[in-house]
Amino acid sequence: MTYVVALTGGIGSGKSAAADLFGRLGAGIVDTDTIAHALTAPGGAAMPEIRRCFGDAVVAADGRLDRARMRALAFASPETRRLLEQILHPMIRDRARGEIAASRAPYVMLVVPLLVETGAYREVADRIAVVDCSREAQVERTMRRSQLAREAVLAILDAQATREQRLAIADDVIDNDGEPAALEPQVRRLHEGYLAAARATP
């Protein structure tokens, strides 16, 4: 059995930075966001059903999902968001499980931004690690990275699980409120613990 650590955190928390560090140390990385992008790329497996449900307005000229348009529709309507999730989430779960099974790394870091919201992947995760930071840090980082207005970022945060909800399910917490350099020693310490646990798992 592959030892699996589910890594989660809100938008702008630093999940990707933490996952990159785990990957450099030798963990296998299975990223559900990366899988979602592949499913909604030109020719992606999810695109025919997305086009059927939402129309050509959410499809870019090259055939990929117009993520900005889809995001606006999804955040304006919970029903639209649920329908999109019903299309994507089963496909993402199937691919994630396949990638976990195929991994030959000592353990797999399964990156799941919506771990709390969906309740999925708990059955495959041996531990849950949460990348944590203040709400204001999330807002500033997301605005800087994505060029979104503050109000748009706040709307995304309000649609996600709260900081308290994520911390409540955490086995391990990675504090990313400080400087980027403070992330690596935390990741390295956890990596050593995960390696030891993976070796002890039959």
PEDAKA-V777429 format. One record per residue. N is the residue number from 0. SS is DSSP state (hx for helix, st for strand, lp for the rest). Layout:
BEGIN
<<N/SS> <N/SS>>
END
This chain:
BEGIN
<<0/lp> <1/lp> <2/lp> <3/st> <4/st> <5/st> <6/st> <7/st> <8/lp> <9/lp> <10/lp> <11/lp> <12/lp> <13/lp> <14/hx> <15/hx> <16/hx> <17/hx> <18/hx> <19/hx> <20/hx> <21/hx> <22/hx> <23/hx> <24/hx> <25/lp> <26/lp> <27/st> <28/st> <29/st> <30/st> <31/hx> <32/hx> <33/hx> <34/hx> <35/hx> <36/hx> <37/hx> <38/hx> <39/lp> <40/lp> <41/lp> <42/lp> <43/lp> <44/lp> <45/lp> <46/hx> <47/hx> <48/hx> <49/hx> <50/hx> <51/hx> <52/hx> <53/hx> <54/lp> <55/hx> <56/hx> <57/hx> <58/st> <59/lp> <60/lp> <61/lp> <62/lp> <63/lp> <64/st> <65/lp> <66/hx> <67/hx> <68/hx> <69/hx> <70/hx> <71/hx> <72/hx> <73/hx> <74/hx> <75/hx> <76/lp> <77/hx> <78/hx> <79/hx> <80/hx> <81/hx> <82/hx> <83/hx> <84/hx> <85/hx> <86/hx> <87/hx> <88/hx> <89/hx> <90/hx> <91/hx> <92/hx> <93/hx> <94/hx> <95/hx> <96/hx> <97/hx> <98/hx> <99/hx> <100/hx> <101/hx> <102/lp> <103/lp> <104/lp> <105/lp> <106/lp> <107/st> <108/st> <109/st> <110/st> <111/lp> <112/lp> <113/lp> <114/hx> <115/hx> <116/hx> <117/hx> <118/lp> <119/lp> <120/lp> <121/lp> <122/lp> <123/lp> <124/lp> <125/lp> <126/st> <127/st> <128/st> <129/st> <130/st> <131/st> <132/lp> <133/lp> <134/hx> <135/hx> <136/hx> <137/hx> <138/hx> <139/hx> <140/hx> <141/hx> <142/hx> <143/hx> <144/hx> <145/hx> <146/lp> <147/lp> <148/lp> <149/hx> <150/hx> <151/hx> <152/hx> <153/hx> <154/hx> <155/hx> <156/hx> <157/hx> <158/hx> <159/lp> <160/lp> <161/lp> <162/hx> <163/hx> <164/hx> <165/hx> <166/hx> <167/hx> <168/lp> <169/lp> <170/lp> <171/st> <172/st> <173/st> <174/st> <175/lp> <176/lp> <177/lp> <178/lp> <179/lp> <180/hx> <181/hx> <182/hx> <183/hx> <184/hx> <185/hx> <186/hx> <187/hx> <188/hx> <189/hx> <190/hx> <191/hx> <192/hx> <193/hx> <194/hx> <195/hx> <196/hx> <197/hx> <198/hx> <199/hx> <200/lp> <201/lp>>
END
